[in-house]
Structures are given as C-alpha cells and as structure tokens.
Amino acid sequence: MIFRLDERLAFPDPVLAEADGLLAVGGDLSVDRLLLAYRNGIFPWYSADTPILWYSPHERFVLFPAELKVAKSLRQVLKSDKFAVTVNQAFAGVIDACSLAPRPGQDGTWITSEMKAAYLELHQSGHAHSAEVWQNRELIGGLYGVQVGTVFCGESMFSKVSNASKVALVQLCGMGFSLIDCQVYTGHLASMGARMISREEYMGILRGE
C-alpha cells in the first residue's frame, strides 16, 4: 500500500513499503521532514514530472568503510599529486554537477531544482556534506549526502575524469562514518566493497544499536 502524506510531519512505518521500496507520495522537502525521513531509513527519489516519492528499500546497498576495496591503480592515483581533495568547500557545485551527469538507462535527472534547494538548505544547517575532487583548480569529481549520526546517506556522485569519484569515496571512508548508505546498487560501488544488508541490520546501525 502506498501512503499519501499531508501537512503533518509523519511517515508510515517503513516496513509497509512496496516490494520496490516505494512507501509514500506527497509531502514536502522541508529540512524537518527530510531529517525525519533519513532517521527512519526513508529517502525521496522522483523526477520533475511526478509528485515527491518516498522510498525505504527492504534491503540496503551499503559500504562499510572498513571493507573498502582500493584497486592497485587507484592506490597509485591516491599516492600521486594528480588530484586535490576537499570537504564541504563546493557543495552547490557538486550537486549541480551531479544533476548534469549522464546516467545510463535514465532519461534526465531526479535532482530537480527543488531537490537542489532542499539539500543546499540541509547543507547550510549542517546535515548534508560533500567531498570534492579538483584538478588544476577545476571541480572534476565529488559526492554529496546526508549525515544521520555515524551513517552517511549518499545521494549522488559524479566524475569528469577517470577515478575522480572513487577518490571522493575514499575520502569519505576516512571521515569516521560507521556506514555509507549507497541506496541503489551499482557495479562500480560493488567493485569497491559495497553489499546488500537487511533493513533490520541497517536500521540497527542507523539507531546506533
């Protein structure tokens, strides 16, 4: 059953989500609602021609930083001075670049202007963060997401130069998070150690249990 949200700041129990993880429709992208969503294992994912859709997958695709796999070629990149890496220095630039990055199998982007504004507000309130990768002072890779306790809920990443987004992920794994929620399976992240865990295990980590 898909629930319709109203002005009340509340979500249905995530265990009631559909098989594909879709839980609810509607509501808004206020800071308070977004934080409530993430604290309950829920995130928005929709396109410009649909209402706001809220998902809570029954399995989560995650990366434990201690399980990060770094290929030999990437280790060489990390040891070189090819890239410079920063944190929270260009959040707006990262989210803009992510919205423009081509996605195989996707027509357009889910990072709408409404989403950009909402996550920029989350960033300004200290709840959303970015890692940026630079080459010759040009932003060529990065990622952004939302912090919930010791969990980083990754939203999107981009790379204009080979290995740039991987370097951003390595940076993220060294920032003290217990878990990085990757949300949607990709072979790219699986090759770096990401794997599926149950909703129950995910929620336990999210609650600090």
Order of alpha helices (4+ residues) and beta strands (2+ residues): beta-beta-alpha-beta-beta-beta-alpha-beta-alpha-alpha-beta-beta-beta-alpha-beta-alpha-beta-alpha
